[in-house]
Amino acid sequence: MTALVTGATGFIGSHLVNELKKKEKVIILVRDVMPSKWLEEALDGCVKVRGDINDYFCLLRVMNRYQVDKVFHLAALSIVKTAYRDPINCFQTNVMGTVNVLEAARQLNVERVLVQSTDKVYGNTEDATLCSELQPTEPYGTSKVCADYITRTYAQVYGMRAIVSRMCNVYGLDYSNRVVPNTIRSCLRGEPPIIYKDDSSKRQYIYIDDAVRALRFLMDMYPTLLEANIATNDILTQEDVVLRILQFFPTLKPKYVDKPEIRQVRSQSMRVVTWPPHWEPEVEFHEGVLLTIEAFRRYGL
């Protein structure tokens, strides 16, 4: 089979294609990206096409030329702080980009489409299920709610085999501005990692290998319409995250600073995998942190 992966040069996308390419042909869209040892290895062997999800006709040409059977749609403006500062670009990419992907897939009768979503659609909800209200608190979460409903519309109205995968916070070898990689990189440089004062908000964390397994499982197993929550039992505050990482760097101490004033969720969690019942995460946070540290040492900061 042939899979198209959007967002393949991003964190989750690069780890996904690194696994997919072992068993199937993988097509990826690329723009200008900073080269790295990890990306070169992860994307090696994939068919690289210069393109963008904001270009509908490019998507149409790529899916048609390579006879794409399934699409993993991961491309998005996914950093909450960035989306907060630039909502127009956030909505253009996350909402209309998803429309472009789904419409191109519909026109060419692509067999299956997975649209990556987020737990941010539930807002400040703990123990969320698929029946919980969608109540985002910032532009990124709102854009993903829109994409979720659009995907549902394509499935219900046009009979597409489309799935929405709502995932909690993913960590691993990641060069984006997120708490786990930021903390690990600081520690590896011998710098004190930052902890925000009086921040009691909680998040769920899932290791990248488990996230990739979940996406592949859902793509292979879902019925006509499905929304899935992918989560873990690792529910931690930002301070918990930093202090657990510091267990691997006993000579370092954290630096406590005031938290920036950005509107975002306070506490959030989902029930561990609402569907399917036969999947569960395998890597606990302590092990995942160790694997991430080893990966940064191998591929560089």
C-alpha positions as CSV (number, residue, x, y, z in Angstrom):
1,M,0.0,0.0,0.0
2,T,1.0,3.6,-0.4
3,A,0.6,6.1,2.4
4,L,0.8,9.9,2.2
5,V,1.9,11.6,5.4
6,T,1.4,15.3,5.9
7,G,3.5,16.9,8.5
8,A,6.2,14.3,8.0
9,T,9.0,16.7,8.8
10,G,7.5,17.5,12.2
11,F,7.9,15.6,15.5
12,I,5.2,12.9,15.4
13,G,5.3,12.8,11.6
14,S,9.0,12.0,11.3
15,H,8.8,9.2,13.8
16,L,5.7,7.8,12.0
17,V,7.3,7.7,8.6
18,N,10.4,6.1,10.0
19,E,8.2,3.2,11.0
20,L,5.8,3.1,8.0
21,K,8.6,3.0,5.4
22,K,9.7,-0.4,6.7
23,K,6.7,-2.1,5.3
24,E,5.1,0.3,2.7
25,K,5.7,3.1,0.2
26,V,5.6,6.5,1.9
27,I,5.0,9.8,0.2
28,I,5.7,13.0,2.1
29,L,5.2,16.7,1.5
30,V,8.2,18.9,2.3
31,R,8.8,22.6,2.4
32,D,11.9,24.4,3.7
33,V,13.1,22.6,6.8
34,M,16.2,22.8,8.9
35,P,18.2,19.6,8.1
36,S,19.2,17.4,11.0
37,K,20.7,14.0,11.5
38,W,17.4,12.7,12.8
39,L,15.3,14.0,9.8
40,E,17.8,12.7,7.3
41,E,17.6,9.2,8.8
42,A,13.8,9.2,9.4
43,L,12.9,10.5,5.9
44,D,15.5,8.4,4.0
45,G,13.7,6.1,1.5
46,C,10.5,8.1,1.4
47,V,9.3,9.8,-1.8
48,K,9.7,13.5,-1.2
49,V,7.4,15.9,-3.0
50,R,7.6,19.7,-2.6
51,G,4.2,20.8,-1.5
52,D,1.9,22.2,1.2
53,I,-1.5,21.3,2.5
54,N,-2.7,24.8,1.8
55,D,-2.3,23.9,-1.9
56,Y,-5.4,21.8,-2.8
57,F,-4.3,21.1,-6.4
58,C,-0.9,19.9,-5.2
59,L,-2.6,17.4,-2.9
60,L,-4.8,16.3,-5.7
61,R,-1.8,15.7,-8.0
62,V,0.2,13.9,-5.4
63,M,-2.6,11.5,-4.4
64,N,-3.4,10.8,-8.0
65,R,0.2,10.4,-9.3
66,Y,1.3,8.0,-6.5
67,Q,-2.1,6.2,-6.2
68,V,-2.3,6.9,-2.5
69,D,-4.3,4.3,-0.5
70,K,-4.3,6.1,2.9
71,V,-3.5,9.4,4.3
72,F,-2.1,10.3,7.8
73,H,-2.9,14.0,8.1
74,L,-0.6,15.3,10.8
75,A,0.4,18.7,9.3
76,A,-0.7,21.5,11.6
77,L,0.4,24.6,13.4
78,S,0.7,22.7,16.7
79,I,2.5,24.9,19.2
80,V,-0.2,26.4,21.4
81,K,1.9,29.6,22.1
82,T,2.5,30.1,18.4
83,A,-1.2,29.7,17.5
84,Y,-2.1,32.1,20.3
85,R,0.1,34.8,18.7
86,D,-0.9,34.0,15.1
87,P,-4.6,32.8,15.0
88,I,-5.1,33.6,11.3
89,N,-2.2,31.3,10.2
90,C,-3.5,28.7,12.8
91,F,-7.0,28.6,11.3
92,Q,-5.8,28.7,7.7
93,T,-3.5,25.7,8.2
94,N,-5.4,23.6,10.7
95,V,-8.9,24.2,9.4
96,M,-8.6,24.8,5.6
97,G,-5.6,22.6,5.3
98,T,-7.7,19.7,6.6
99,V,-10.5,20.6,4.2
100,N,-8.0,20.4,1.3
101,V,-6.7,17.0,2.4
102,L,-10.2,15.5,2.9
103,E,-11.6,17.0,-0.4
104,A,-8.6,15.7,-2.4
105,A,-9.0,12.3,-0.8
106,R,-12.7,12.3,-1.5
107,Q,-12.2,13.2,-5.2
108,L,-9.8,10.4,-5.7
109,N,-11.6,7.8,-3.5
110,V,-8.7,7.3,-1.2
111,E,-9.4,4.3,1.0
112,R,-8.7,5.7,4.4
113,V,-7.8,9.0,6.1
114,L,-6.6,9.6,9.7
115,V,-6.8,13.2,10.9
116,Q,-4.6,13.9,14.0
117,S,-6.4,15.9,16.7
118,T,-5.6,16.7,20.3
119,D,-6.9,16.5,23.8
120,K,-7.0,20.4,23.8
121,V,-10.5,20.1,22.2
122,Y,-11.9,19.2,25.6
123,G,-10.5,22.3,27.3
124,N,-10.3,22.2,31.1
125,T,-11.9,18.7,31.4
126,E,-10.5,15.9,33.4
127,D,-11.2,12.2,32.6
128,A,-12.7,13.2,29.3
129,T,-14.5,10.6,27.1
130,L,-15.8,10.8,23.6
131,C,-19.1,12.0,25.0
132,S,-17.5,15.0,26.8
133,E,-18.3,18.5,25.5
134,L,-15.8,20.1,23.2
135,Q,-14.9,23.3,24.8
136,P,-11.5,24.7,23.7
137,T,-9.9,27.6,25.5
138,E,-7.5,29.0,22.9
139,P,-7.0,29.3,19.1
140,Y,-5.2,26.0,18.6
141,G,-7.8,23.9,20.4
142,T,-10.6,25.8,18.5
143,S,-8.9,25.1,15.2
144,K,-8.8,21.4,16.0
145,V,-12.4,21.3,17.0
146,C,-13.3,22.7,13.6
147,A,-11.1,20.1,11.9
148,D,-12.8,17.4,13.9
149,Y,-16.3,18.4,12.9
150,I,-15.2,18.8,9.3
151,T,-13.8,15.3,9.3
152,R,-17.0,14.0,10.8
153,T,-19.0,15.8,8.1
154,Y,-16.9,14.1,5.3
155,A,-17.5,10.7,6.9
156,Q,-21.2,11.2,7.4
157,V,-22.1,13.0,4.2
158,Y,-19.8,11.5,1.7
159,G,-19.2,8.1,3.3
160,M,-15.5,8.5,3.6
161,R,-13.6,6.2,5.9
162,A,-12.1,8.9,8.1
163,I,-11.0,8.9,11.7
164,V,-10.1,11.6,14.2
165,S,-7.3,10.6,16.7
166,R,-7.3,12.8,19.8
167,M,-4.0,12.5,21.4
168,C,-2.6,13.8,24.7
169,N,0.9,15.4,25.0
170,V,3.5,13.4,23.1
171,Y,7.2,13.5,24.1
172,G,10.4,12.0,22.7
173,L,13.1,13.2,20.3
174,D,11.5,16.5,19.5
175,Y,13.1,19.8,18.4
176,S,10.0,21.9,19.1
177,N,9.4,24.2,22.0
178,R,7.8,21.8,24.5
179,V,8.5,21.1,28.1
180,V,10.0,17.6,27.9
181,P,12.6,18.3,25.1
182,N,13.3,21.8,26.4
183,T,14.1,20.5,29.9
184,I,16.2,17.6,28.6
185,R,18.2,19.9,26.3
186,S,18.8,22.3,29.1
187,C,20.1,19.5,31.3
188,L,22.3,18.1,28.7
189,R,23.9,21.5,28.3
190,G,24.4,21.7,32.0
191,E,21.9,24.5,32.4
192,P,19.2,24.6,35.2
193,P,15.8,23.7,33.7
194,I,12.9,26.1,34.3
195,I,9.9,25.4,36.5
196,Y,6.9,27.8,36.6
197,K,6.0,29.1,40.0
198,D,2.5,28.2,41.3
199,D,1.6,26.2,38.2
200,S,-0.6,23.3,39.3
201,S,-2.0,22.5,35.9
202,K,-1.8,18.9,34.8
203,R,-1.3,17.1,31.5
204,Q,-1.1,13.6,30.2
205,Y,2.1,12.4,28.5
206,I,2.6,9.6,26.0
207,Y,6.0,8.5,24.6
208,I,6.4,8.9,20.8
209,D,6.7,5.1,20.1
210,D,3.4,4.5,21.8
211,A,1.9,7.4,19.8
212,V,3.1,6.0,16.5
213,R,1.8,2.5,17.4
214,A,-1.6,4.0,18.2
215,L,-1.9,5.8,14.9
216,R,-0.9,2.7,12.9
217,F,-3.3,0.6,14.9
218,L,-6.2,3.0,14.4
219,M,-5.5,3.3,10.7
220,D,-5.6,-0.4,10.3
221,M,-8.6,-1.2,12.6
222,Y,-11.2,1.5,12.5
223,P,-14.7,1.1,10.9
224,T,-16.5,3.7,8.8
225,L,-16.5,6.6,11.3
226,L,-14.5,6.7,14.5
227,E,-13.1,9.2,17.0
228,A,-10.5,7.9,19.4
229,N,-8.9,9.3,22.6
230,I,-5.3,8.2,22.9
231,A,-3.9,8.8,26.4
232,T,-2.0,7.3,29.3
233,N,-1.9,7.1,33.1
234,D,1.1,9.5,33.3
235,I,-0.7,12.7,34.5
236,L,1.8,15.3,35.6
237,T,2.3,19.0,36.4
238,Q,5.0,20.9,34.8
239,E,7.0,20.8,38.0
240,D,6.5,17.0,38.1
241,V,7.9,16.7,34.6
242,V,11.0,18.7,35.3
243,L,11.8,17.1,38.7
244,R,11.4,13.6,37.2
245,I,13.8,14.5,34.4
246,L,16.2,15.9,37.0
247,Q,16.5,12.4,38.5
248,F,18.8,11.6,35.6
249,F,20.9,14.8,36.3
250,P,21.4,14.8,40.1
251,T,24.0,17.6,40.0
252,L,21.5,20.1,38.5
253,K,18.9,22.2,40.3
254,P,15.8,23.8,38.7
255,K,15.2,27.5,38.3
256,Y,11.8,28.8,39.4
257,V,10.3,31.6,37.3
258,D,6.9,33.3,36.9
259,K,4.7,31.7,34.3
260,P,4.0,33.7,31.1
261,E,0.5,35.1,30.8
262,I,-0.9,33.0,28.0
263,R,-4.5,31.6,28.0
264,Q,-4.4,27.8,27.9
265,V,-5.9,24.8,29.6
266,R,-5.3,24.5,33.3
267,S,-5.8,20.7,33.9
268,Q,-6.8,18.1,31.5
269,S,-6.9,14.3,31.1
270,M,-8.7,11.7,29.1
271,R,-9.7,8.1,29.9
272,V,-7.0,5.8,28.7
273,V,-8.0,4.9,25.2
274,T,-11.7,5.2,24.8
275,W,-11.4,3.0,21.7
276,P,-10.1,0.5,20.7
277,P,-10.1,-1.7,23.8
278,H,-7.1,-3.8,22.6
279,W,-4.5,-1.0,22.6
280,E,-2.7,0.4,25.5
281,P,0.5,2.3,26.0
282,E,3.6,0.3,26.9
283,V,6.2,3.0,27.9
284,E,6.0,4.6,31.3
285,F,7.2,8.2,31.8
286,H,10.5,7.3,33.5
287,E,11.5,4.9,30.7
288,G,10.4,7.3,28.1
289,V,12.5,10.1,29.5
290,L,15.6,7.8,29.5
291,L,14.9,6.9,25.9
292,T,14.6,10.6,25.0
293,I,17.8,11.5,26.7
294,E,19.6,8.7,24.8
295,A,18.1,9.9,21.5
296,F,19.3,13.5,22.0
297,R,22.7,12.3,22.9
298,R,22.8,10.3,19.6
299,Y,21.2,12.8,17.3
300,G,22.3,16.1,18.9
301,L,20.6,19.0,20.6
